Amino acid sequence: MALPPFLEKIVDWLRAGYPEGVPQTDYIPLFALLGSQLTNDEVTLIAHELETSSDPGSSEAIKKAIADVTNTPVHTADINRVRAHLAGAGWPLAIPPRD
């Protein structure tokens, strides 16, 4: 299933921000950051897109991170670290408009 254009832009930014893949320590704050601006379904679509282009271990870690975000408080410092990392790769810190 093709992603809507605005979700494709987010995936592109994530790949630019994490060219080597998202480190496990950033999964929870990353999905918390995305979840603060997107619906659960949109976050799931992004996670699915990231997992299909990564190794199976990353796929399981992404699924676990999404589950953890819903049950675990995320530290502001971790979210700020991920936000700064993405900003360094051109992340606009605002979700692009839905086309």
Sequence and secondary structure as in RCSB ss.txt:
>XXXX:A:sequence
MALPPFLEKIVDWLRAGYPEGVPQTDYIPLFALLGSQLTNDEVTLIAHELETSSDPGSSEAIKKAIADVTNTPVH
TADINRVRAHLAGAGWPLAIPPRD
>XXXX:A:secstr
    HHHHHHHHHHHHH TT   HHHHHHHHHHHHTTS HHHHHHHHHHHHHTS HHHHHHHHHHHHHHHHS   
HHHHHHHHHHHHHTT  SS     
